[in-house]
Amino acid sequence: MNVVAGSTIKMQPAPAKWYDRRDVVFVEFCVEDSRDVKVNFDKCKLDFSCVSGTDNVKHHNEVELFGEIDPKESKHKPITKTGNMIRMKICQGLTSSQR
C-alpha cells in the first residue's frame, strides 16, 4: 500500500494470464469492474493501469517484453466485466527462440 500526503492509496498489480501464437501475444488482466483503463504500448514494454471495485483499488502493471512488438498494430479491448484483453502484434523477423 502506498501513502501519499497523509492518505492511503491501495495499489497492487493486476493478476494476469498470457499466451502466445506465432505472430501475436495475448495478455489478459483479470480485474473485475475495471474503469479508467489506460494501456500504453512501447516496442519493448506494456503499461497497464485501471481502478476497480467499490473500494477503488488501483492496479498497475509495467511489463518488460522479451522481444519487440508493433505498438501501432497492438490493441486493447474490455472482455466481459472480469477483465481486459491485450493483443500485442510481434514484430516481423523475430524467431520463436527470441520470444
Gaussian input, Z-matrix of N, CA and C with variables (Angstrom, degrees):
# hf/3-21g

backbone

0 1
 N
 C     1     B1
 C     2     B2     1     A1
 N     3     B3     2     A2     1     D1
 C     4     B4     3     A3     2     D2
 C     5     B5     4     A4     3     D3
 N     6     B6     5     A5     4     D4
 C     7     B7     6     A6     5     D5
 C     8     B8     7     A7     6     D6
 N     9     B9     8     A8     7     D7
 C    10    B10     9     A9     8     D8
 C    11    B11    10    A10     9     D9
 N    12    B12    11    A11    10    D10
 C    13    B13    12    A12    11    D11
 C    14    B14    13    A13    12    D12
 N    15    B15    14    A14    13    D13
 C    16    B16    15    A15    14    D14
 C    17    B17    16    A16    15    D15
 N    18    B18    17    A17    16    D16
 C    19    B19    18    A18    17    D17
 C    20    B20    19    A19    18    D18
 N    21    B21    20    A20    19    D19
 C    22    B22    21    A21    20    D20
 C    23    B23    22    A22    21    D21
 N    24    B24    23    A23    22    D22
 C    25    B25    24    A24    23    D23
 C    26    B26    25    A25    24    D24
 N    27    B27    26    A26    25    D25
 C    28    B28    27    A27    26    D26
 C    29    B29    28    A28    27    D27
 N    30    B30    29    A29    28    D28
 C    31    B31    30    A30    29    D29
 C    32    B32    31    A31    30    D30
 N    33    B33    32    A32    31    D31
 C    34    B34    33    A33    32    D32
 C    35    B35    34    A34    33    D33
 N    36    B36    35    A35    34    D34
 C    37    B37    36    A36    35    D35
 C    38    B38    37    A37    36    D36
 N    39    B39    38    A38    37    D37
 C    40    B40    39    A39    38    D38
 C    41    B41    40    A40    39    D39
 N    42    B42    41    A41    40    D40
 C    43    B43    42    A42    41    D41
 C    44    B44    43    A43    42    D42
 N    45    B45    44    A44    43    D43
 C    46    B46    45    A45    44    D44
 C    47    B47    46    A46    45    D45
 N    48    B48    47    A47    46    D46
 C    49    B49    48    A48    47    D47
 C    50    B50    49    A49    48    D48
 N    51    B51    50    A50    49    D49
 C    52    B52    51    A51    50    D50
 C    53    B53    52    A52    51    D51
 N    54    B54    53    A53    52    D52
 C    55    B55    54    A54    53    D53
 C    56    B56    55    A55    54    D54
 N    57    B57    56    A56    55    D55
 C    58    B58    57    A57    56    D56
 C    59    B59    58    A58    57    D57
 N    60    B60    59    A59    58    D58
 C    61    B61    60    A60    59    D59
 C    62    B62    61    A61    60    D60
 N    63    B63    62    A62    61    D61
 C    64    B64    63    A63    62    D62
 C    65    B65    64    A64    63    D63
 N    66    B66    65    A65    64    D64
 C    67    B67    66    A66    65    D65
 C    68    B68    67    A67    66    D66
 N    69    B69    68    A68    67    D67
 C    70    B70    69    A69    68    D68
 C    71    B71    70    A70    69    D69
 N    72    B72    71    A71    70    D70
 C    73    B73    72    A72    71    D71
 C    74    B74    73    A73    72    D72
 N    75    B75    74    A74    73    D73
 C    76    B76    75    A75    74    D74
 C    77    B77    76    A76    75    D75
 N    78    B78    77    A77    76    D76
 C    79    B79    78    A78    77    D77
 C    80    B80    79    A79    78    D78
 N    81    B81    80    A80    79    D79
 C    82    B82    81    A81    80    D80
 C    83    B83    82    A82    81    D81
 N    84    B84    83    A83    82    D82
 C    85    B85    84    A84    83    D83
 C    86    B86    85    A85    84    D84
 N    87    B87    86    A86    85    D85
 C    88    B88    87    A87    86    D86
 C    89    B89    88    A88    87    D87
 N    90    B90    89    A89    88    D88
 C    91    B91    90    A90    89    D89
 C    92    B92    91    A91    90    D90
 N    93    B93    92    A92    91    D91
 C    94    B94    93    A93    92    D92
 C    95    B95    94    A94    93    D93
 N    96    B96    95    A95    94    D94
 C    97    B97    96    A96    95    D95
 C    98    B98    97    A97    96    D96
 N    99    B99    98    A98    97    D97
 C   100   B100    99    A99    98    D98
 C   101   B101   100   A100    99    D99
 N   102   B102   101   A101   100   D100
 C   103   B103   102   A102   101   D101
 C   104   B104   103   A103   102   D102
 N   105   B105   104   A104   103   D103
 C   106   B106   105   A105   104   D104
 C   107   B107   106   A106   105   D105
 N   108   B108   107   A107   106   D106
 C   109   B109   108   A108   107   D107
 C   110   B110   109   A109   108   D108
 N   111   B111   110   A110   109   D109
 C   112   B112   111   A111   110   D110
 C   113   B113   112   A112   111   D111
 N   114   B114   113   A113   112   D112
 C   115   B115   114   A114   113   D113
 C   116   B116   115   A115   114   D114
 N   117   B117   116   A116   115   D115
 C   118   B118   117   A117   116   D116
 C   119   B119   118   A118   117   D117
 N   120   B120   119   A119   118   D118
 C   121   B121   120   A120   119   D119
 C   122   B122   121   A121   120   D120
 N   123   B123   122   A122   121   D121
 C   124   B124   123   A123   122   D122
 C   125   B125   124   A124   123   D123
 N   126   B126   125   A125   124   D124
 C   127   B127   126   A126   125   D125
 C   128   B128   127   A127   126   D126
 N   129   B129   128   A128   127   D127
 C   130   B130   129   A129   128   D128
 C   131   B131   130   A130   129   D129
 N   132   B132   131   A131   130   D130
 C   133   B133   132   A132   131   D131
 C   134   B134   133   A133   132   D132
 N   135   B135   134   A134   133   D133
 C   136   B136   135   A135   134   D134
 C   137   B137   136   A136   135   D135
 N   138   B138   137   A137   136   D136
 C   139   B139   138   A138   137   D137
 C   140   B140   139   A139   138   D138
 N   141   B141   140   A140   139   D139
 C   142   B142   141   A141   140   D140
 C   143   B143   142   A142   141   D141
 N   144   B144   143   A143   142   D142
 C   145   B145   144   A144   143   D143
 C   146   B146   145   A145   144   D144
 N   147   B147   146   A146   145   D145
 C   148   B148   147   A147   146   D146
 C   149   B149   148   A148   147   D147
 N   150   B150   149   A149   148   D148
 C   151   B151   150   A150   149   D149
 C   152   B152   151   A151   150   D150
 N   153   B153   152   A152   151   D151
 C   154   B154   153   A153   152   D152
 C   155   B155   154   A154   153   D153
 N   156   B156   155   A155   154   D154
 C   157   B157   156   A156   155   D155
 C   158   B158   157   A157   156   D156
 N   159   B159   158   A158   157   D157
 C   160   B160   159   A159   158   D158
 C   161   B161   160   A160   159   D159
 N   162   B162   161   A161   160   D160
 C   163   B163   162   A162   161   D161
 C   164   B164   163   A163   162   D162
 N   165   B165   164   A164   163   D163
 C   166   B166   165   A165   164   D164
 C   167   B167   166   A166   165   D165
 N   168   B168   167   A167   166   D166
 C   169   B169   168   A168   167   D167
 C   170   B170   169   A169   168   D168
 N   171   B171   170   A170   169   D169
 C   172   B172   171   A171   170   D170
 C   173   B173   172   A172   171   D171
 N   174   B174   173   A173   172   D172
 C   175   B175   174   A174   173   D173
 C   176   B176   175   A175   174   D174
 N   177   B177   176   A176   175   D175
 C   178   B178   177   A177   176   D176
 C   179   B179   178   A178   177   D177
 N   180   B180   179   A179   178   D178
 C   181   B181   180   A180   179   D179
 C   182   B182   181   A181   180   D180
 N   183   B183   182   A182   181   D181
 C   184   B184   183   A183   182   D182
 C   185   B185   184   A184   183   D183
 N   186   B186   185   A185   184   D184
 C   187   B187   186   A186   185   D185
 C   188   B188   187   A187   186   D186
 N   189   B189   188   A188   187   D187
 C   190   B190   189   A189   188   D188
 C   191   B191   190   A190   189   D189
 N   192   B192   191   A191   190   D190
 C   193   B193   192   A192   191   D191
 C   194   B194   193   A193   192   D192
 N   195   B195   194   A194   193   D193
 C   196   B196   195   A195   194   D194
 C   197   B197   196   A196   195   D195
 N   198   B198   197   A197   196   D196
 C   199   B199   198   A198   197   D197
 C   200   B200   199   A199   198   D198
 N   201   B201   200   A200   199   D199
 C   202   B202   201   A201   200   D200
 C   203   B203   202   A202   201   D201
 N   204   B204   203   A203   202   D202
 C   205   B205   204   A204   203   D203
 C   206   B206   205   A205   204   D204
 N   207   B207   206   A206   205   D205
 C   208   B208   207   A207   206   D206
 C   209   B209   208   A208   207   D207
 N   210   B210   209   A209   208   D208
 C   211   B211   210   A210   209   D209
 C   212   B212   211   A211   210   D210
 N   213   B213   212   A212   211   D211
 C   214   B214   213   A213   212   D212
 C   215   B215   214   A214   213   D213
 N   216   B216   215   A215   214   D214
 C   217   B217   216   A216   215   D215
 C   218   B218   217   A217   216   D216
 N   219   B219   218   A218   217   D217
 C   220   B220   219   A219   218   D218
 C   221   B221   220   A220   219   D219
 N   222   B222   221   A221   220   D220
 C   223   B223   222   A222   221   D221
 C   224   B224   223   A223   222   D222
 N   225   B225   224   A224   223   D223
 C   226   B226   225   A225   224   D224
 C   227   B227   226   A226   225   D225
 N   228   B228   227   A227   226   D226
 C   229   B229   228   A228   227   D227
 C   230   B230   229   A229   228   D228
 N   231   B231   230   A230   229   D229
 C   232   B232   231   A231   230   D230
 C   233   B233   232   A232   231   D231
 N   234   B234   233   A233   232   D232
 C   235   B235   234   A234   233   D233
 C   236   B236   235   A235   234   D234
 N   237   B237   236   A236   235   D235
 C   238   B238   237   A237   236   D236
 C   239   B239   238   A238   237   D237
 N   240   B240   239   A239   238   D238
 C   241   B241   240   A240   239   D239
 C   242   B242   241   A241   240   D240
 N   243   B243   242   A242   241   D241
 C   244   B244   243   A243   242   D242
 C   245   B245   244   A244   243   D243
 N   246   B246   245   A245   244   D244
 C   247   B247   246   A246   245   D245
 C   248   B248   247   A247   246   D246
 N   249   B249   248   A248   247   D247
 C   250   B250   249   A249   248   D248
 C   251   B251   250   A250   249   D249
 N   252   B252   251   A251   250   D250
 C   253   B253   252   A252   251   D251
 C   254   B254   253   A253   252   D252
 N   255   B255   254   A254   253   D253
 C   256   B256   255   A255   254   D254
 C   257   B257   256   A256   255   D255
 N   258   B258   257   A257   256   D256
 C   259   B259   258   A258   257   D257
 C   260   B260   259   A259   258   D258
 N   261   B261   260   A260   259   D259
 C   262   B262   261   A261   260   D260
 C   263   B263   262   A262   261   D261
 N   264   B264   263   A263   262   D262
 C   265   B265   264   A264   263   D263
 C   266   B266   265   A265   264   D264
 N   267   B267   266   A266   265   D265
 C   268   B268   267   A267   266   D266
 C   269   B269   268   A268   267   D267
 N   270   B270   269   A269   268   D268
 C   271   B271   270   A270   269   D269
 C   272   B272   271   A271   270   D270
 N   273   B273   272   A272   271   D271
 C   274   B274   273   A273   272   D272
 C   275   B275   274   A274   273   D273
 N   276   B276   275   A275   274   D274
 C   277   B277   276   A276   275   D275
 C   278   B278   277   A277   276   D276
 N   279   B279   278   A278   277   D277
 C   280   B280   279   A279   278   D278
 C   281   B281   280   A280   279   D279
 N   282   B282   281   A281   280   D280
 C   283   B283   282   A282   281   D281
 C   284   B284   283   A283   282   D282
 N   285   B285   284   A284   283   D283
 C   286   B286   285   A285   284   D284
 C   287   B287   286   A286   285   D285
 N   288   B288   287   A287   286   D286
 C   289   B289   288   A288   287   D287
 C   290   B290   289   A289   288   D288
 N   291   B291   290   A290   289   D289
 C   292   B292   291   A291   290   D290
 C   293   B293   292   A292   291   D291
 N   294   B294   293   A293   292   D292
 C   295   B295   294   A294   293   D293
 C   296   B296   295   A295   294   D294

   B1=1.4493
   B2=1.5196
   B3=1.2893
   B4=1.4597
   B5=1.5160
   B6=1.3321
   B7=1.4600
   B8=1.5234
   B9=1.3182
   B10=1.4620
   B11=1.5173
   B12=1.3239
   B13=1.4682
   B14=1.5226
   B15=1.3223
   B16=1.4557
   B17=1.5156
   B18=1.3255
   B19=1.4613
   B20=1.5252
   B21=1.3032
   B22=1.4496
   B23=1.5235
   B24=1.3169
   B25=1.4542
   B26=1.5225
   B27=1.3305
   B28=1.4542
   B29=1.5223
   B30=1.3397
   B31=1.4577
   B32=1.5152
   B33=1.3212
   B34=1.4548
   B35=1.5212
   B36=1.3425
   B37=1.4584
   B38=1.5286
   B39=1.3098
   B40=1.4633
   B41=1.5250
   B42=1.3421
   B43=1.4676
   B44=1.5299
   B45=1.3230
   B46=1.4662
   B47=1.5210
   B48=1.3307
   B49=1.4625
   B50=1.5249
   B51=1.3174
   B52=1.4530
   B53=1.5159
   B54=1.3161
   B55=1.4551
   B56=1.5209
   B57=1.3276
   B58=1.4612
   B59=1.5157
   B60=1.2922
   B61=1.4485
   B62=1.5242
   B63=1.2939
   B64=1.4608
   B65=1.5245
   B66=1.3195
   B67=1.4641
   B68=1.5261
   B69=1.3370
   B70=1.4649
   B71=1.5267
   B72=1.3264
   B73=1.4665
   B74=1.5225
   B75=1.3402
   B76=1.4589
   B77=1.5221
   B78=1.3187
   B79=1.4614
   B80=1.5140
   B81=1.3289
   B82=1.4621
   B83=1.5202
   B84=1.3264
   B85=1.4566
   B86=1.5195
   B87=1.3239
   B88=1.4634
   B89=1.5255
   B90=1.3226
   B91=1.4587
   B92=1.5193
   B93=1.3257
   B94=1.4641
   B95=1.5198
   B96=1.3211
   B97=1.4699
   B98=1.5270
   B99=1.3252
   B100=1.4681
   B101=1.5281
   B102=1.3104
   B103=1.4607
   B104=1.5317
   B105=1.3037
   B106=1.4732
   B107=1.5339
   B108=1.3263
   B109=1.4686
   B110=1.5260
   B111=1.3295
   B112=1.4626
   B113=1.5235
   B114=1.3248
   B115=1.4621
   B116=1.5191
   B117=1.3182
   B118=1.4630
   B119=1.5189
   B120=1.3227
   B121=1.4549
   B122=1.5173
   B123=1.3112
   B124=1.4503
   B125=1.5281
   B126=1.3098
   B127=1.4667
   B128=1.5256
   B129=1.3198
   B130=1.4639
   B131=1.5233
   B132=1.3446
   B133=1.4620
   B134=1.5225
   B135=1.3358
   B136=1.4615
   B137=1.5182
   B138=1.3216
   B139=1.4578
   B140=1.5276
   B141=1.3354
   B142=1.4654
   B143=1.5188
   B144=1.3398
   B145=1.4629
   B146=1.5212
   B147=1.3312
   B148=1.4647
   B149=1.5259
   B150=1.3228
   B151=1.4644
   B152=1.5155
   B153=1.3493
   B154=1.4635
   B155=1.5193
   B156=1.3332
   B157=1.4570
   B158=1.5119
   B159=1.3344
   B160=1.4626
   B161=1.5215
   B162=1.3502
   B163=1.4668
   B164=1.5349
   B165=1.3370
   B166=1.4703
   B167=1.5248
   B168=1.3232
   B169=1.4611
   B170=1.5237
   B171=1.3233
   B172=1.4615
   B173=1.5247
   B174=1.3203
   B175=1.4655
   B176=1.5193
   B177=1.3246
   B178=1.4609
   B179=1.5225
   B180=1.3247
   B181=1.4599
   B182=1.5255
   B183=1.3100
   B184=1.4603
   B185=1.5211
   B186=1.3254
   B187=1.4591
   B188=1.5280
   B189=1.3304
   B190=1.4639
   B191=1.5247
   B192=1.3153
   B193=1.4570
   B194=1.5226
   B195=1.3253
   B196=1.4614
   B197=1.5262
   B198=1.3282
   B199=1.4661
   B200=1.5127
   B201=1.3172
   B202=1.4613
   B203=1.5217
   B204=1.3356
   B205=1.4581
   B206=1.5251
   B207=1.3129
   B208=1.4607
   B209=1.5279
   B210=1.3347
   B211=1.4641
   B212=1.5277
   B213=1.3359
   B214=1.4675
   B215=1.5272
   B216=1.3258
   B217=1.4647
   B218=1.5280
   B219=1.3168
   B220=1.4632
   B221=1.5182
   B222=1.3341
   B223=1.4655
   B224=1.5262
   B225=1.3342
   B226=1.4606
   B227=1.5147
   B228=1.3402
   B229=1.4652
   B230=1.5198
   B231=1.3361
   B232=1.4591
   B233=1.5281
   B234=1.3308
   B235=1.4634
   B236=1.5173
   B237=1.2774
   B238=1.4675
   B239=1.5190
   B240=1.3266
   B241=1.4680
   B242=1.5171
   B243=1.3487
   B244=1.4601
   B245=1.5157
   B246=1.3131
   B247=1.4551
   B248=1.5068
   B249=1.3219
   B250=1.4592
   B251=1.5179
   B252=1.3267
   B253=1.4572
   B254=1.5218
   B255=1.3155
   B256=1.4534
   B257=1.5245
   B258=1.3166
   B259=1.4635
   B260=1.5182
   B261=1.3389
   B262=1.4609
   B263=1.5185
   B264=1.2969
   B265=1.4595
   B266=1.5237
   B267=1.3382
   B268=1.4575
   B269=1.5225
   B270=1.3150
   B271=1.4636
   B272=1.5218
   B273=1.3136
   B274=1.4610
   B275=1.5216
   B276=1.3235
   B277=1.4544
   B278=1.5158
   B279=1.3426
   B280=1.4553
   B281=1.5185
   B282=1.3079
   B283=1.4587
   B284=1.5144
   B285=1.3284
   B286=1.4657
   B287=1.5212
   B288=1.3383
   B289=1.4640
   B290=1.5224
   B291=1.3311
   B292=1.4618
   B293=1.5119
   B294=1.3465
   B295=1.4639
   B296=1.4830
   A1=108.82
   A2=117.46
   A3=122.81
   A4=110.19
   A5=115.94
   A6=120.44
   A7=107.83
   A8=116.13
   A9=121.55
   A10=108.57
   A11=116.85
   A12=123.41
   A13=112.37
   A14=116.52
   A15=121.01
   A16=115.57
   A17=119.02
   A18=120.18
   A19=109.45
   A20=116.05
   A21=121.34
   A22=109.37
   A23=116.34
   A24=121.70
   A25=107.72
   A26=116.55
   A27=119.89
   A28=108.04
   A29=116.46
   A30=120.15
   A31=108.37
   A32=115.27
   A33=119.81
   A34=109.17
   A35=116.78
   A36=118.66
   A37=110.12
   A38=116.41
   A39=121.02
   A40=108.63
   A41=117.91
   A42=119.22
   A43=108.74
   A44=116.20
   A45=119.22
   A46=111.35
   A47=114.72
   A48=123.03
   A49=105.80
   A50=116.86
   A51=118.74
   A52=110.15
   A53=114.50
   A54=121.33
   A55=107.97
   A56=114.54
   A57=117.09
   A58=111.32
   A59=114.10
   A60=124.70
   A61=106.27
   A62=116.06
   A63=119.79
   A64=113.52
   A65=117.14
   A66=118.81
   A67=113.89
   A68=116.84
   A69=120.82
   A70=109.46
   A71=116.20
   A72=122.26
   A73=106.96
   A74=116.65
   A75=122.01
   A76=108.75
   A77=117.11
   A78=122.55
   A79=106.77
   A80=116.34
   A81=120.61
   A82=108.37
   A83=116.60
   A84=121.54
   A85=106.95
   A86=116.66
   A87=122.90
   A88=110.08
   A89=115.54
   A90=122.13
   A91=107.81
   A92=116.82
   A93=120.53
   A94=111.01
   A95=114.93
   A96=122.15
   A97=112.36
   A98=116.24
   A99=119.24
   A100=110.91
   A101=115.07
   A102=122.35
   A103=107.57
   A104=115.71
   A105=121.13
   A106=110.95
   A107=115.41
   A108=121.06
   A109=109.44
   A110=114.56
   A111=121.01
   A112=107.66
   A113=115.70
   A114=121.82
   A115=107.82
   A116=115.89
   A117=121.46
   A118=108.69
   A119=115.34
   A120=121.47
   A121=109.34
   A122=115.89
   A123=123.22
   A124=105.28
   A125=118.80
   A126=119.73
   A127=112.94
   A128=117.41
   A129=120.72
   A130=113.05
   A131=117.53
   A132=119.42
   A133=110.73
   A134=114.92
   A135=123.02
   A136=106.97
   A137=116.87
   A138=121.52
   A139=107.97
   A140=116.94
   A141=122.74
   A142=108.78
   A143=116.74
   A144=120.32
   A145=109.12
   A146=115.13
   A147=121.28
   A148=108.71
   A149=115.07
   A150=123.39
   A151=105.85
   A152=117.28
   A153=118.90
   A154=112.24
   A155=113.89
   A156=122.00
   A157=114.54
   A158=114.01
   A159=120.16
   A160=111.88
   A161=116.22
   A162=119.50
   A163=112.02
   A164=116.84
   A165=122.61
   A166=114.37
   A167=116.13
   A168=120.51
   A169=108.46
   A170=116.25
   A171=121.18
   A172=108.62
   A173=114.94
   A174=121.50
   A175=108.64
   A176=115.35
   A177=119.87
   A178=108.95
   A179=115.67
   A180=122.28
   A181=107.80
   A182=115.55
   A183=121.47
   A184=105.85
   A185=116.57
   A186=121.81
   A187=109.29
   A188=115.53
   A189=120.67
   A190=107.13
   A191=117.25
   A192=122.13
   A193=110.90
   A194=115.97
   A195=121.57
   A196=111.52
   A197=116.25
   A198=121.87
   A199=109.54
   A200=116.09
   A201=120.26
   A202=111.73
   A203=114.71
   A204=121.65
   A205=108.40
   A206=115.69
   A207=121.30
   A208=107.23
   A209=119.01
   A210=121.01
   A211=113.71
   A212=117.60
   A213=120.50
   A214=112.32
   A215=117.70
   A216=122.00
   A217=112.41
   A218=117.78
   A219=122.11
   A220=109.54
   A221=116.13
   A222=120.67
   A223=111.57
   A224=114.78
   A225=122.71
   A226=108.20
   A227=116.79
   A228=119.06
   A229=109.50
   A230=116.57
   A231=120.03
   A232=109.26
   A233=116.63
   A234=120.80
   A235=107.92
   A236=117.17
   A237=124.09
   A238=110.14
   A239=116.96
   A240=118.79
   A241=111.65
   A242=116.15
   A243=118.77
   A244=115.16
   A245=118.49
   A246=115.95
   A247=114.98
   A248=114.24
   A249=123.91
   A250=108.23
   A251=116.75
   A252=121.43
   A253=109.23
   A254=115.16
   A255=122.62
   A256=107.19
   A257=117.30
   A258=122.35
   A259=107.08
   A260=116.42
   A261=120.79
   A262=109.29
   A263=116.53
   A264=122.76
   A265=108.76
   A266=116.32
   A267=121.42
   A268=109.06
   A269=116.34
   A270=120.50
   A271=109.91
   A272=116.38
   A273=121.53
   A274=109.62
   A275=115.01
   A276=119.52
   A277=113.90
   A278=118.71
   A279=119.89
   A280=109.01
   A281=116.77
   A282=120.28
   A283=108.80
   A284=117.02
   A285=120.16
   A286=111.57
   A287=118.55
   A288=119.78
   A289=111.97
   A290=117.44
   A291=121.04
   A292=111.82
   A293=118.27
   A294=121.41
   A295=110.94
   D1=140.46
   D2=179.40
   D3=-103.98
   D4=143.68
   D5=175.87
   D6=-112.63
   D7=126.46
   D8=-179.55
   D9=-128.41
   D10=119.83
   D11=175.58
   D12=46.64
   D13=49.26
   D14=175.37
   D15=81.87
   D16=-6.27
   D17=178.41
   D18=-111.26
   D19=152.08
   D20=-179.74
   D21=-97.78
   D22=128.06
   D23=177.68
   D24=-114.11
   D25=122.74
   D26=176.45
   D27=-81.00
   D28=119.79
   D29=177.85
   D30=-137.33
   D31=135.70
   D32=-179.83
   D33=-153.84
   D34=158.33
   D35=175.39
   D36=-69.49
   D37=148.04
   D38=176.01
   D39=-81.27
   D40=136.87
   D41=174.41
   D42=-61.07
   D43=143.36
   D44=-176.35
   D45=-138.52
   D46=150.41
   D47=171.69
   D48=-125.80
   D49=147.02
   D50=178.10
   D51=-142.60
   D52=156.03
   D53=172.19
   D54=-154.47
   D55=155.30
   D56=-177.81
   D57=-125.71
   D58=157.28
   D59=174.35
   D60=-124.26
   D61=-178.37
   D62=-175.14
   D63=-55.08
   D64=-42.67
   D65=-175.97
   D66=-126.09
   D67=10.80
   D68=-176.80
   D69=-142.56
   D70=142.81
   D71=171.30
   D72=-116.12
   D73=132.79
   D74=177.50
   D75=-110.19
   D76=135.18
   D77=174.00
   D78=-127.22
   D79=129.58
   D80=176.21
   D81=-113.78
   D82=118.54
   D83=174.36
   D84=-91.75
   D85=118.60
   D86=-171.81
   D87=-94.01
   D88=87.21
   D89=-178.31
   D90=-131.16
   D91=117.13
   D92=179.47
   D93=-75.65
   D94=146.02
   D95=176.08
   D96=50.66
   D97=47.30
   D98=-178.75
   D99=-79.94
   D100=147.85
   D101=176.33
   D102=-147.10
   D103=170.36
   D104=-176.11
   D105=51.72
   D106=42.89
   D107=-178.10
   D108=-74.54
   D109=130.86
   D110=176.84
   D111=-128.89
   D112=128.67
   D113=178.06
   D114=-130.13
   D115=126.46
   D116=177.17
   D117=-124.34
   D118=130.81
   D119=178.75
   D120=-106.53
   D121=134.83
   D122=171.86
   D123=-126.06
   D124=163.89
   D125=-178.02
   D126=-56.00
   D127=-34.00
   D128=-175.98
   D129=-124.15
   D130=14.90
   D131=-175.78
   D132=-152.32
   D133=146.96
   D134=173.36
   D135=-122.03
   D136=131.08
   D137=178.57
   D138=-120.92
   D139=121.85
   D140=-177.51
   D141=-126.81
   D142=135.30
   D143=173.19
   D144=-148.64
   D145=153.68
   D146=177.15
   D147=-165.41
   D148=173.52
   D149=174.25
   D150=-119.97
   D151=142.24
   D152=-178.25
   D153=-139.02
   D154=156.88
   D155=172.61
   D156=69.34
   D157=174.92
   D158=179.46
   D159=-75.64
   D160=-18.74
   D161=178.70
   D162=-90.99
   D163=7.13
   D164=174.14
   D165=54.56
   D166=48.93
   D167=177.28
   D168=-72.52
   D169=129.33
   D170=178.73
   D171=-93.96
   D172=131.68
   D173=178.59
   D174=-113.96
   D175=142.10
   D176=175.70
   D177=-148.34
   D178=128.84
   D179=175.37
   D180=-129.92
   D181=127.58
   D182=172.03
   D183=-117.03
   D184=114.38
   D185=-172.75
   D186=-112.38
   D187=116.10
   D188=173.87
   D189=-80.55
   D190=127.15
   D191=-176.60
   D192=-92.55
   D193=147.14
   D194=-178.83
   D195=-72.49
   D196=-35.88
   D197=178.44
   D198=-124.44
   D199=-178.45
   D200=-179.12
   D201=-90.18
   D202=147.83
   D203=173.23
   D204=-116.97
   D205=168.74
   D206=174.70
   D207=-99.27
   D208=101.46
   D209=-176.67
   D210=-57.41
   D211=-33.41
   D212=-178.67
   D213=-70.52
   D214=-27.76
   D215=-179.66
   D216=-96.21
   D217=-3.45
   D218=-179.50
   D219=-87.07
   D220=145.89
   D221=-172.25
   D222=-137.33
   D223=162.13
   D224=176.34
   D225=-133.63
   D226=140.81
   D227=172.00
   D228=-152.02
   D229=142.30
   D230=175.18
   D231=-69.73
   D232=141.54
   D233=175.21
   D234=-123.29
   D235=122.35
   D236=-175.08
   D237=44.77
   D238=-156.27
   D239=178.91
   D240=-98.90
   D241=3.14
   D242=-174.43
   D243=-102.27
   D244=-1.10
   D245=-179.59
   D246=179.70
   D247=-177.98
   D248=179.98
   D249=-130.92
   D250=129.98
   D251=-179.40
   D252=-101.30
   D253=131.59
   D254=177.71
   D255=-112.62
   D256=129.70
   D257=176.91
   D258=-116.58
   D259=117.05
   D260=-178.87
   D261=-111.53
   D262=123.46
   D263=179.66
   D264=-82.84
   D265=122.05
   D266=179.74
   D267=-75.16
   D268=137.91
   D269=178.76
   D270=-63.87
   D271=140.71
   D272=178.41
   D273=-61.32
   D274=146.82
   D275=177.03
   D276=98.33
   D277=-12.12
   D278=176.87
   D279=-81.92
   D280=132.39
   D281=176.24
   D282=-87.09
   D283=165.54
   D284=-178.96
   D285=-62.33
   D286=-28.50
   D287=178.60
   D288=-72.74
   D289=-18.40
   D290=177.71
   D291=-88.14
   D292=-9.80
   D293=-179.25
   D294=-91.24

